[in-house]
Amino acid sequence: MRFKHSMLALALSLGASGWTHAATLQQVVVDNIDQNPEVQQALQSYAAVLQEIRQARAGYYPTLDASLGYGYEWTDKQNGIQDQELDRREARLNLNQMIFDGFATRSEVERQQARAASRASNYKDTAQRYVLTAARAYLEVQRREQLLQLAKESLYNHVTLYDQIRRRSESGMGTLASLQQAEGRLALAEVNMLAAENNLRDAQASYRRVVGQPAPDTLEPFDSSTLMLPETLAAAVEKGLANQPIAGLAQADVEAAVAQRDAAKSRMAPRLDFEVERRWDHNIDGIEGDDEDLTAMLRLRYNLYNGGGDQARIRQTEHQIGEAQAIQRDAQRQIRESVELSWNAHEILQRQLEHLERHVRSSEDTRNSYKKQFDIGQRSLLDLLDTENEVFSAKNQLAEARVDSEIAKLRILTGTGELLEALEVSLPPVEATATDADSGAPEVVAGGQ
């Protein structure tokens, strides 16, 4: 039994030897953001709306249509051609240029530009959420590795203590109850170590789901001291309301709804087009031979009545504006709440860390003193085992709080919309074409928009 536990503790106390693959948090995020399905989905959605801007802008340009026809014609006119059958041929070329459409095209372009701004904000928000989730997965693996290492240290200490009690019992200086008590605590330490190992495996599985790759063998410690946080909660909330992608998304949705209402109003105005038609026909209306003409016309079209559908459409879009504005106000409340919760967590954790560090030092000092007193018979085995568990618990709490503090800082930066810039993460670019500069679409640059 002694050899078994001693070898087990020795094996658990040894670190992995040989070459291992190491990675930093920033490296993990930058290397894998391009492959994240949610980020790619938001990117493709944004790119699709950019094409809808180009579709809307096409309304400013002329259209050119050609038509050809060939077939049978029978003509019978009351005071003209009687019972005439011919092979009819048609060829037409139509040019149409919109002159005025009640600003429908302009409103549609503005609506699509607002939608593009909304999708760009959603793209950045999705990327930020991925970075935060990936960072949490990274830090969670680190947390579980630390807790597993602490569980191994606790097991090693319990094995050492058990061997000491066993030797005392064999020499007649210890009691059977003490040996049984030490063996029970040793079994509990082994259970704690196995539970910590299971938690680490779960964290690694979660990491692989989020990042898309297995967790590296070595995760470099994350130095959050370089992160520049706002000086006050009020400043953090102000930044969040100004820079958070959700705020930009909500504002863009309001602008899109306003443009949609303007487009609906355009149906109340007349439409003016310049139309040119060139016609090449043959054997038309019972007359053999060619029949050609060229027309160039200004055509005004004005719908006088359509059952009140246009007015209903305008009222509908006005309600949609109200809906978008309500969503915007709710988004602002959510941003404020998120920043405040993150700030409170960070502030309390920073204060807790000081006390937890002092608790660990005091617990270790107490354990060392009790061990010396136990060796000379001034402390019971139960006292010593209890102090060992207290050290283990104190170190666990400190490790948990340190990781939670790192996550709280990242959550604050997410709430203020500055996480990508803080970690120097560039968004995967949208494929551009030569007409992008004229599209009026929002630009998405490295680290944001």
N, C-alpha and C positions, 0 to 999 in steps of 0.2 A: 504493500500500500504506500509506504513511504517513497519507494523508488518510482512508482507510477505517478504520484502527484508531483514529485520533484521534477521528473522529466517533463511532465505536462507544463508546469510553470516555467521551466527553462525554455521550452519550445515557444510558449506564448510570449515570453519576454524578449525573444530575439526578433529583430526586424528582418524584413525581406532583404536578401543580399543580391548583389549583381546589378546589372543595368536595368533601370526602370524609366518608363516614359513619364515625363512631367509636363504640366500645363498650368498656365495662369488663367484666372477668370476671364480677363479681357480676351486672351487668345482663344479660349473655348467659344466665347460668344461671337467674335469676329469670324472665326473659321466656319461656323455652322449656321449663321443667320440666313445665308443665302438658300439653304436647303430646308428651312423650316416651312412646313406646309401652310400654316396660317399666314406667315409673312408673304409667301409666294401668292397666296390667294388674294391678299389685300393689294399686292403689287399688280397682279393681273387685272383686278377690278379697277384700279386707278388707271392703268394703261388703256382699258376698254373705254372708259369715259373720255379720255383724251381723243379717242377716235370719234366719239359722239360729238365733240366740239367741232371737229372737221366736217362731220355730216351737217351740223347746223349751219356752219359758215358757207356751205355749198349753196344755200338759199340766196346768197348775194350774187352768185355767178349765173350766166345764161345757161340754158339747157338747149341741146341740139338733138333732135329726134329725126330718124329716117324711117320710112315705111314703104314697103313694096307689096304689090298685089297682082295676081293674075288669075283669071277665071272666066266663067260664062256669064253673058248678059243678054237678057231678052227685054225688048222695049216695045211698048204698044201705047202710043199717045192718041188722044181723042182727035186732035186737029193737027196731027203731024205724022210722025213715023208710025207705020203700022207693022206689027208682027216682025220686028227686026231682031235677029240673033247675031251676036258678035263675040269675038274673043277679046275680053276686056283686060287691059293692063294699066296699072297705077304705079306711080313713083312720086313720093313727096319728101320734102326736107323742111323741117320746122325749127325755127330759132325763136326762143322765148327768153326775154330779159325782164325780170321783175323790176318795176320802177318804185312802187309803193305798195306795201302789204299791211299797213297799219302797225308797223314796227314789230310784226310777228317774228321775222327772222332775227332781228336784233334781240328781242326778248328771249328767243330760244337759245341763241348763242350765250347770252348772259346766264340763262338757267343751267346750261351744260357746263359753263365755266365755274359756276357755284358748286355744281355737283362734283366737278373735278377737284375743287378745293376741299370739299367734304371728304372725297375718297383719299386725297393726299393726307389729310389729317387722320383719317382712319388708318392709313398705311403706317404713319409714324406711331400712332397709338398702338397698333398691333405689334410693331417692332419693339416698342418700349415694353409692352407686356411680355413679349418673348424674352427680352433681355432680363427683365426682373425675374421671370419664372426660371430661366436658365441659371441666373446667379443664385437664386434660392436653392435650386437643385445642386449646384456646385457646393454651396456653403453647407447644405444639409449632408452631403457625403462627407465633407470635412468634419462636421459636427459628429456624425456617427463614427467616423474613424477615431476621433478623440475620445469619445465615450467608450468605444471598444478598447482602446489602449488603457483607459483608466480601469475598466473592468478587468483587464489582464493584470494590471499592477495590483489590483485588490486581490485577485486570485493568487497571485504570486506571494503576497504578504500572508494570506491565509494558509497557503501551503507551508510557508516557513514557520508560522506560528504552530500549525498542526504538528509538524515534525518536532518542534521543541517540546510541545506538550506530550507527544508520544514517547519521546526519550525520557522525560520526567516520570511518566507512568511506568515505563519499563524498569526504571531504576528504583521505583518504590516511593518517589517523592511527590508524585501526582496521583490524582484520584481518577477512577473510571468515569465519573460524571464529567470531569473537566475534559477528558479525551472525547467523550461523546458530544459534549457541547461544541468543542472545536471542530469536530468532524461535521456536525450539523451546519455550522457557519461556513465551512469549506464547501459543502454541497450547495449552499445558497449562493456563494461567490461564483461557483461554476455555472449555476443557472443564470445569474446576472450576466456572465460573460457570453453565454450562448444567446441570451435575449439581445444583447448588444450586437452580436454578430448578425443575427436575423434582421435587426433594424438597419444595419449597414447594407445588407443585401437588398432590402426594400428601397433604401435611398439610391443605391446604384441602379436598380431597375427603373425608378422614377427619373433618374438622370438620363438614362438611355432613351426613355420615351420623349422627354422634353428636348434634349440636345440632338438626338438622332445617332449618337455614337456612344460606345461603352465609356465609362468613366476612366480617365487615365490612371496609371498606377500611382502617380504622385500628383496631388493637387497643391500647388504653391499657395502659401498663405496670402490672403487678400488684404492689402494695406488700404484701409478706408481713410487713413489720415490725410490723403491727398484730395479727397472729395471736398469740394467747396459748398457747404450748406448755407442757406440764408441765415442771417444773424438772429432774426426773431421769427416767431410764428406768424405775425402779421405780414412780414415781408414774404414768407413762404406762401401764404394764402394769396397775396397779391400776384406773385409770380405764377402761381398755379392758374388763377383766373385769366391771366394774360397769355400764358405760354402752353398750357396743357392742351394736347391735341384734341381732347374731347370738347374743349371750349371752342376751338377753331371749327371742329366738325359741326357743332350745334349752330354756330353763327352762319356757316356756309349753307346749312339746310334752310335757315330762315331766308337767306338771300335767294336761294333756289325757288322757294315758295313764292316770294315776291315777283320774281321774274316769270314764274308760271302764271300768276295772276295777270301780269302785263300782256303775256301772250294770249290769254283768254280775252282780254279787252280788245285785242287787235281784230277779233272777228266782228266787232261792231263797226269797223271802218271799211271803206271800199278798197278794192285792190286794182292797181293799175299795172298793166304789162305792155311791153313793146314786143310785137310778134311779127316775124317775117316767115312767109311760107313760099316755097318754090315747088310747082307741081308739074310733073311730066306724065300725062295720061294718053291713052290710045284706045280708040273705039269706045267713047263715052256717050251714054244716053242715046244710043242708036245711031250716032253719027260716026261714020268711018273716018279714020285718020288721027293725026295727033291733036291733042288738046292741052295746051300749056298756059300757065299764068304765074305771075309773081305778085305777092301782096306784102305790104309793109304797113302794119296797123298799130295804133294805140287802142288797147281794149280796157274798158273800165267795167268791173264786175262788182255788184253791190247786192248782198243778200238783204232783202227787205223784211223777211219774216221766216222763222224756222221753228215756230212753236214755243219760243221762249227758252230754247236750249242754251243759247249763248249767255243769257242773263243767269241761268242756273249754274253754268260753268264758272262764271265770275264769282258768284256767291260761294261755290264750292272751294275755289282757290283761296278766298278770304278766310274761310274756316281753316284751311290747311296752313295758312300763315299763323293763325292763332295757335294751332297745334304745335307748329315748329317753335314758336316763341315760348310756349309752356315747357317743351322739352329742353329748350335752352336754359330756362330758369332752373329746372330740375338738375341739369348737368352742372350748373354753377354750384348748386347746393352740395351735390355729390363730390365735386372737386374740393370744396371747402372742408367737408367732413373727412375726406380721405387724407388731406394734408394735416388736419388737426389730429386725427388718430395716429398717423405716422409720427408726427412731432411729439405727441405725448408719450408714445412708446419709446422713442429715442431718448427723451429727457429723463424718464423714469429709469430706463435701463442704465444710463450713464451714472445715475446716482446709486443704483443697486450694485454696480460693478465694484465700487469702492468698498462697500460693506461685504460683498462676497469674497473679495480678495483678502480682506482682513479675517473673514471667517475661515478661509482655507489655512491661512498662516496660524491662526489660533488653534484650529483643529489639529494641524500637524504637530505643533508644539505640545499640545496636550497628549497626543498619542505617543510622542517620543518620551515625555515625562512618565506617562503611565507604563510604558514598556520597561523603563529603568526601575520603576517602583515594583513592577510585577516580578522582575528578575530577583529582587531581594525580598519578595513576599509581602510587600506593602499594598499591592493592588490585586484584585481578583481577576480571574480570566474573563469574566463577564464584562468588567470595566474595560479591559483591553480590547475585547472584541467590539464593544459598543463604540469606542473611540475610533477604531479602524473603519467601521461603517460610517461614522460621522465624517471622517476625512473623505471617504469615497463619495458620500452624498454632497459634501461641500464642493469638491472638485467638479462633480457633474453639474451642479447648479452654476458654477462659474463658467464652465465651457458652454453651457446652454445660453447663458446671458450674453457672452461675448459674440456668439454667432447671431443671436437675436438683435444685438446692437448693430451689427454690420447690415443686417437685412432692413432694419428700421431706417438707416441712412439711405439705402437704395430706394426704399419706399417714398421717402421725402422727395428725392430727386425725380422719381416717377411722378409724384403729385405736382411738382413744379414744372414738369415737362422738360427737364434737363438731363435725364439719365443717359441718353445716347451721347450727348456732348461730354458729359462727365467721364464716361468710359471710353470715349474716342471711338465710337462705333459708327461706321458709315452704312447708310441704307443701300441695299442693292439698287442699282440705277434702273430707271425706266428706259426701254429702248426708244431712242429718239430718231426723228426723221428731219428732213430739211425744212418742213413746214412747222416745226414745233415753236419756233420763235414767234410765229404769227398767230398761234392758236389761242393765246390769252390764258393758257393753262398755268397753274401755280407750279413753281419750280421746287423740286424736292432735291435737296443737296445732302452732302455727307453730314450725318448726325442730326438731320431734321429738315425742316422746310423753311 
